[in-house]
């Protein structure tokens, strides 16, 4: 079967501190910032925007990428923030242009790379559905036939005639995805924007992208830090690291390679850039890291040591907000969740900076690699509202030296991820 996407010798280079980034939007942002005397948002190249920090005035966001994607493939794209994932999707969606190389794609491409991608903020949801459909080459009659299904799937029926500038980020994502998935594209390009939506919608969106949800002939490129979603949806996966394609294979193989730290990914600490999560008026995360009892940041630790997940966040409006963590094993499977119940509700509503630490007991984990995702939510007996829900952003390695030395077990001989030290008693018979 011939490929529907063919990428040959693809390079994307950015020059720091200059205007000319490949898209009109970024050029205008940089020009306006210069006029106002503000820092250029596109010259500050960091981990959150798909560009790579460099000590020179030139950086390579993508470095000699060669890739073929066949019709009907569901390709997962993973990697650290700053690996080049979003840059690759932008070039595929023709939002940005490559510096060198070429990209060939057969058929109509629908993209969901940023919240409300392709929407005109002054137009209503209804008008934007027709606008996006027209861009994809559909007639008004074809859009009419799919309109009710799009609106029902998005869950924004009551607001469909409201300008999208008044939509929340979650509403924009829901409508944007519904449009992209239902207007019959040949290729669907989806970035990790689904992390903004609520849990129910994310589940529905993932089901929609499976072969029985969208025609098996449709090709999907899916970027996410959610390893479980990649495994559920995709039949192939690639790993990007600092602009390089370093692994290509089955989701299980590539995810395992990624989480083992073979791509210099042994530890992630978010202590400098949570800007992509500061998307609501209620709360923002400033710091998240793994520490020991002496407040030292951890890369790896023996299982007889106590470790904690430290979270610093700002409450911006008087609202009861609780933090929680999900812990994953090396295969991206959820092991357990823990919620800070905070009995003092007045403290949990207090405006300003908050700091909490969730401690794991010693002798809790078996040897292996683990990751942590963080959620900040508003509790409710009916449906809790998730204000921020990160992907697996913190990773750590546990070494079980005691048991290794005692009985000569290797980590692969112990398939379990948890090994709590329970109390044993002995009675003579």
C-alpha positions as CSV (number, residue, x, y, z in Angstrom):
1,X,0.0,0.0,0.0
2,X,1.4,3.4,-1.0
3,X,1.9,6.0,1.7
4,X,-0.6,8.8,2.2
5,X,2.1,10.9,4.0
6,X,5.7,10.9,2.9
7,X,8.3,13.1,4.6
8,X,11.8,13.4,3.2
9,X,14.8,15.0,4.8
10,X,12.6,17.4,6.8
11,X,14.3,20.3,8.7
12,X,12.7,23.1,10.6
13,X,15.1,25.8,11.8
14,X,14.3,28.8,14.0
15,X,16.4,31.9,14.5
16,X,16.2,33.3,18.0
17,X,15.3,36.9,18.5
18,X,14.1,37.6,14.9
19,X,10.8,38.0,13.2
20,X,10.1,35.4,10.5
21,X,8.9,32.1,12.0
22,X,7.0,30.6,9.1
23,X,3.5,31.7,10.0
24,X,1.7,35.0,9.7
25,X,0.2,34.6,13.2
26,X,3.6,34.2,14.9
27,X,5.1,37.1,12.8
28,X,2.3,39.4,13.9
29,X,2.7,38.3,17.6
30,X,6.4,39.1,17.4
31,X,5.8,42.5,15.6
32,X,3.2,43.6,18.1
33,X,5.4,42.6,21.1
34,X,8.2,44.7,19.6
35,X,5.9,47.7,19.2
36,X,4.7,47.4,22.8
37,X,8.2,46.9,24.1
38,X,7.3,43.5,25.4
39,X,9.4,40.2,25.2
40,X,9.0,38.4,21.9
41,X,6.8,35.4,22.7
42,X,8.3,33.5,19.8
43,X,11.9,34.2,20.5
44,X,11.8,32.6,24.0
45,X,12.3,29.1,22.9
46,X,11.5,26.6,25.6
47,X,10.1,23.2,26.3
48,X,6.4,24.1,26.1
49,X,6.2,25.2,22.5
50,X,7.9,22.4,20.6
51,X,11.2,24.2,20.0
52,X,14.5,23.3,21.4
53,X,16.8,25.4,23.6
54,X,20.1,26.2,21.9
55,X,23.2,28.1,22.9
56,X,23.4,29.7,19.4
57,X,21.0,32.0,17.6
58,X,19.8,29.1,15.5
59,X,18.0,26.0,16.6
60,X,16.7,22.9,14.9
61,X,13.2,22.0,15.9
62,X,13.2,19.1,13.4
63,X,16.4,17.5,12.3
64,X,16.4,15.3,9.1
65,X,13.0,13.6,9.6
66,X,12.2,10.8,7.2
67,X,8.8,9.2,7.6
68,X,6.1,7.3,5.7
69,X,2.5,6.8,7.0
70,X,0.2,4.4,5.2
71,X,-3.5,4.8,4.6
72,X,-5.6,3.8,7.7
73,X,-2.6,3.9,10.1
74,X,-3.1,5.4,13.5
75,X,0.3,6.9,14.3
76,X,1.1,8.0,17.9
77,X,3.8,10.6,18.3
78,X,5.5,10.9,21.7
79,X,8.4,12.7,23.3
80,X,9.4,15.3,25.9
81,X,8.1,18.8,25.7
82,X,10.3,20.5,23.1
83,X,10.9,17.3,21.2
84,X,9.4,18.8,18.0
85,X,6.0,17.0,18.0
86,X,3.8,20.0,17.5
87,X,6.2,21.5,15.0
88,X,5.9,18.3,12.9
89,X,2.1,18.5,13.0
90,X,2.1,22.2,12.1
91,X,4.1,21.4,9.0
92,X,1.8,18.5,8.1
93,X,-1.2,20.7,8.5
94,X,0.4,23.5,6.5
95,X,0.3,25.9,9.4
96,X,4.1,26.2,9.2
97,X,6.5,25.7,6.4
98,X,9.7,23.5,6.5
99,X,13.2,25.1,6.3
100,X,14.4,22.2,4.1
101,X,12.9,18.9,2.8
102,X,9.5,18.1,1.6
103,X,6.2,16.8,2.8
104,X,3.7,15.0,0.6
105,X,0.2,14.2,1.7
106,X,-2.7,12.7,-0.3
107,X,-6.2,13.8,0.6
108,X,-7.9,16.4,2.9
109,X,-6.2,17.1,6.2
110,X,-8.2,18.3,9.2
111,X,-6.1,19.5,12.2
112,X,-6.7,20.1,15.9
113,X,-3.4,21.5,17.1
114,X,-4.5,24.3,19.4
115,X,-7.7,25.2,21.2
116,X,-10.1,26.4,18.5
117,X,-7.7,25.9,15.6
118,X,-9.2,27.4,12.5
119,X,-12.0,29.2,14.4
120,X,-12.8,32.9,13.9
121,X,-13.4,34.3,17.3
122,X,-16.1,36.8,16.2
123,X,-18.2,34.1,14.5
124,X,-20.6,31.8,16.2
125,X,-20.1,28.1,16.7
126,X,-22.6,27.5,13.8
127,X,-20.8,29.8,11.4
128,X,-17.4,28.3,12.3
129,X,-18.7,24.8,11.5
130,X,-19.6,25.9,8.0
131,X,-16.4,27.9,7.6
132,X,-14.3,24.9,8.5
133,X,-16.3,22.6,6.3
134,X,-15.8,25.0,3.4
135,X,-12.1,25.1,4.0
136,X,-12.1,21.3,3.7
137,X,-13.9,21.6,0.4
138,X,-17.4,20.5,1.4
139,X,-20.5,21.9,0.0
140,X,-23.2,23.6,2.2
141,X,-25.5,20.6,1.6
142,X,-22.8,18.1,2.8
143,X,-22.2,20.2,6.0
144,X,-26.0,20.5,6.5
145,X,-26.2,16.7,6.5
146,X,-23.5,16.4,9.3
147,X,-24.3,19.5,11.3
148,X,-26.6,18.0,13.9
149,X,-24.2,15.1,14.5
150,X,-21.4,17.5,15.0
151,X,-23.3,19.7,17.5
152,X,-24.6,16.7,19.4
153,X,-21.1,15.2,19.7
154,X,-19.6,18.5,20.9
155,X,-22.2,19.0,23.6
156,X,-22.4,22.8,23.0
157,X,-26.0,22.8,21.6
158,X,-27.1,25.6,23.9
159,X,-24.2,27.9,22.7
160,X,-24.0,27.0,19.1
161,X,-25.2,30.5,18.1
162,X,-22.9,32.2,20.5
163,X,-19.6,33.8,19.3
164,X,-16.7,31.3,20.1
165,X,-14.8,34.1,21.8
166,X,-17.2,33.6,24.7
167,X,-16.5,29.8,24.8
168,X,-14.4,28.3,27.5
169,X,-11.3,26.4,26.4
170,X,-13.0,23.1,27.0
171,X,-16.0,24.1,24.8
172,X,-13.7,25.3,22.0
173,X,-11.8,22.0,22.1
174,X,-15.1,19.9,22.0
175,X,-16.5,21.8,19.1
176,X,-13.1,21.9,17.3
177,X,-12.7,18.1,17.6
178,X,-16.3,17.4,16.6
179,X,-15.8,19.5,13.4
180,X,-12.4,17.9,12.6
181,X,-13.7,14.3,13.2
182,X,-17.1,14.6,11.4
183,X,-16.3,16.5,8.3
184,X,-14.8,13.4,6.7
185,X,-11.1,14.3,6.4
186,X,-8.7,11.7,4.8
187,X,-6.1,12.6,7.4
188,X,-6.8,13.8,11.0
189,X,-4.0,15.5,12.9
190,X,-4.6,15.8,16.7
191,X,-2.3,17.4,19.2
192,X,-2.6,17.0,23.0
193,X,-5.3,19.6,23.2
194,X,-7.7,16.9,24.3
195,X,-6.1,17.2,27.8
196,X,-8.1,20.4,28.2
197,X,-11.5,18.7,27.9
198,X,-13.4,16.9,30.6
199,X,-12.9,13.2,31.3
200,X,-16.2,12.2,29.6
201,X,-15.5,14.0,26.4
202,X,-11.9,12.7,26.2
203,X,-13.2,9.2,26.5
204,X,-15.8,9.9,23.7
205,X,-13.1,11.5,21.5
206,X,-10.8,8.5,21.9
207,X,-13.6,6.2,21.0
208,X,-14.3,8.3,17.9
209,X,-10.7,8.0,16.7
210,X,-10.7,4.2,16.9
211,X,-11.3,2.2,13.7
212,X,-15.0,1.5,14.5
213,X,-15.5,5.3,15.2
214,X,-13.9,6.7,12.1
215,X,-13.6,4.7,8.9
216,X,-10.7,2.4,8.9
217,X,-9.4,4.1,5.7
218,X,-8.8,7.4,7.6
219,X,-5.3,8.1,8.8
220,X,-4.8,9.7,12.2
221,X,-1.7,11.3,13.7
222,X,-2.0,11.7,17.4
223,X,0.3,13.5,19.8
224,X,-0.1,12.9,23.5
225,X,1.8,12.4,26.7
226,X,-0.9,9.9,27.8
227,X,0.7,6.6,27.1
228,X,-2.4,4.6,27.8
229,X,-4.3,6.6,25.2
230,X,-1.5,6.0,22.7
231,X,-1.7,2.3,23.4
232,X,-5.5,2.2,23.1
233,X,-5.7,4.2,19.9
234,X,-2.6,3.7,17.8
235,X,-1.2,0.7,15.9
236,X,2.2,2.4,15.4
237,X,4.2,4.9,17.4
238,X,7.3,7.1,16.9
239,X,9.5,8.9,19.4
240,X,11.0,12.3,18.9
241,X,13.8,13.7,21.0
242,X,15.3,17.1,20.4
243,X,14.0,17.2,16.9
244,X,15.3,13.7,16.0
245,X,13.2,10.6,15.2
246,X,14.9,8.0,17.4
247,X,12.4,5.2,17.5
248,X,9.6,3.8,15.3
249,X,7.7,0.6,16.1
250,X,4.7,-0.8,18.0
251,X,3.3,1.4,20.8
252,X,4.4,-1.1,23.5
253,X,8.0,-1.1,22.2
254,X,8.4,2.6,21.7
255,X,6.6,3.6,25.0
256,X,8.8,1.2,26.9
257,X,11.9,2.7,25.3
258,X,10.7,6.2,26.1
259,X,9.9,5.6,29.7
260,X,13.1,3.7,30.4
261,X,14.9,6.9,29.8
262,X,16.9,5.7,26.7
263,X,16.2,9.1,25.1
264,X,17.9,11.0,28.0
265,X,14.5,11.1,29.6
266,X,15.4,9.8,33.1
267,X,13.8,12.7,35.0
268,X,11.3,15.4,34.2
269,X,10.8,18.2,36.7
270,X,8.4,21.0,35.9
271,X,9.8,23.8,37.9
272,X,10.1,26.4,35.1
273,X,7.3,26.2,32.6
274,X,3.6,25.4,33.1
275,X,2.4,28.1,30.8
276,X,0.5,25.6,28.6
277,X,-1.6,24.7,31.6
278,X,-2.4,28.2,32.8
279,X,-5.6,28.2,30.8
280,X,-8.3,29.0,33.3
281,X,-9.2,31.8,35.6
282,X,-9.2,29.7,38.8
283,X,-5.8,28.0,39.3
284,X,-2.3,27.7,37.8
285,X,0.6,25.3,38.6
286,X,3.9,27.0,39.3
287,X,6.1,24.0,40.3
288,X,6.0,20.3,40.4
289,X,8.9,18.0,41.3
290,X,10.0,14.8,43.1
291,X,11.9,15.2,46.3
292,X,13.3,13.2,49.2
293,X,12.9,14.0,52.9
294,X,15.8,16.5,52.8
295,X,14.0,18.4,50.0
296,X,16.5,17.3,47.4
297,X,15.2,16.8,43.9
298,X,15.3,13.1,42.9
299,X,16.5,11.3,39.8
300,X,16.6,7.9,41.2
301,X,16.1,6.5,44.7
302,X,16.3,3.2,46.5
303,X,13.0,1.8,47.6
304,X,13.9,2.1,51.3
305,X,13.8,5.9,51.0
306,X,10.7,8.1,51.4
307,X,9.9,10.2,48.3
308,X,7.3,12.9,47.8
309,X,5.5,14.8,45.0
310,X,5.7,18.5,45.6
311,X,3.1,20.7,43.9
312,X,3.0,24.5,44.1
313,X,-0.1,26.2,42.7
314,X,-1.9,29.6,42.8
315,X,-5.6,29.9,43.5
316,X,-6.9,32.9,41.6
317,X,-10.6,32.8,42.6
318,X,-12.3,31.8,45.8
319,X,-13.1,28.2,44.9
320,X,-12.6,24.9,46.7
321,X,-9.7,23.3,44.7
322,X,-8.1,19.9,45.6
323,X,-4.9,18.4,44.2
324,X,-4.5,14.7,43.3
325,X,-1.9,12.6,41.6
326,X,-2.0,9.5,39.4
327,X,1.0,7.1,39.4
328,X,1.8,5.1,36.3
329,X,4.1,2.1,35.7
330,X,6.7,1.7,32.9
331,X,3.9,0.7,30.4
332,X,1.8,3.8,31.0
333,X,-0.8,1.9,33.1
334,X,-2.4,3.6,36.1
335,X,-1.3,2.0,39.4
336,X,-3.3,4.2,41.8
337,X,-4.5,7.7,42.6
338,X,-4.2,9.8,45.7
339,X,-6.3,12.9,46.6
340,X,-5.5,15.5,49.1
341,X,-8.8,15.8,51.0
342,X,-7.8,19.0,52.9
343,X,-10.2,18.9,55.8
344,X,-9.9,22.7,56.3
345,X,-12.1,23.9,53.4
346,X,-11.3,27.5,54.2
347,X,-7.6,26.9,53.6
348,X,-8.4,25.1,50.3
349,X,-10.2,28.2,49.0
350,X,-7.6,30.8,50.1
351,X,-6.4,33.0,47.3
352,X,-2.7,33.0,46.5
353,X,0.1,30.4,46.6
354,X,-0.4,26.9,48.0
355,X,2.2,24.1,48.5
356,X,1.4,20.5,49.1
357,X,3.5,17.3,49.2
358,X,2.2,13.8,48.8
359,X,4.6,11.3,50.4
360,X,5.1,7.7,49.3
361,X,6.1,5.4,52.1
362,X,9.4,3.6,51.9
363,X,9.4,0.0,50.7
364,X,6.3,0.8,48.6
365,X,7.6,0.4,45.0
366,X,9.2,-2.5,43.3
367,X,12.3,-1.8,41.2
368,X,11.4,0.0,38.0
369,X,10.4,3.2,36.3
370,X,7.4,5.2,37.3
371,X,5.7,8.5,36.3
372,X,3.3,10.9,37.9
373,X,0.4,13.0,36.5
374,X,-1.2,15.9,38.5
375,X,-4.8,17.0,38.6
376,X,-6.3,20.1,40.2
377,X,-10.1,19.8,40.5
378,X,-13.3,21.2,42.2
379,X,-15.0,18.4,44.1
380,X,-18.7,17.7,43.5
381,X,-21.0,14.9,44.6
382,X,-22.3,14.8,41.0
383,X,-19.5,15.6,38.6
384,X,-16.1,17.0,39.7
385,X,-14.7,19.8,37.5
386,X,-11.1,19.2,36.4
387,X,-9.5,22.6,36.1
388,X,-6.0,21.3,35.2
389,X,-5.1,17.8,34.3
390,X,-1.5,17.2,33.2
391,X,-0.1,14.2,31.4
392,X,2.7,12.1,32.9
393,X,5.1,14.9,33.6
394,X,7.3,13.6,36.4
395,X,9.4,10.4,36.2
396,X,11.5,8.6,38.6
397,X,13.5,5.3,39.0
398,X,13.3,3.0,41.9
399,X,16.3,0.7,42.8
400,X,15.6,-2.3,45.0
401,X,19.2,-3.0,46.1
402,X,18.3,-4.8,49.3
403,X,16.3,-7.5,47.6
404,X,18.8,-7.8,44.7
405,X,21.7,-8.4,47.1
406,X,19.6,-10.7,49.4
407,X,18.3,-13.2,47.0
408,X,19.8,-12.3,43.6
409,X,16.5,-11.3,42.0
410,X,16.6,-9.1,38.9
411,X,13.9,-6.5,38.2
412,X,12.6,-8.5,35.3
413,X,12.1,-11.5,37.6
414,X,9.5,-9.4,39.5
415,X,6.7,-8.3,37.2
416,X,4.8,-6.4,39.8
417,X,5.2,-2.6,40.1
418,X,4.4,-2.4,43.8
419,X,6.0,-4.3,46.7
420,X,4.9,-2.8,50.0
421,X,6.5,-4.2,53.1
422,X,3.7,-5.8,55.0
423,X,4.1,-7.1,58.5
424,X,4.7,-10.9,58.8
425,X,4.3,-13.0,61.9
426,X,5.5,-16.5,62.6
427,X,4.0,-19.1,64.9
428,X,5.6,-22.4,65.9
429,X,3.6,-25.5,64.8
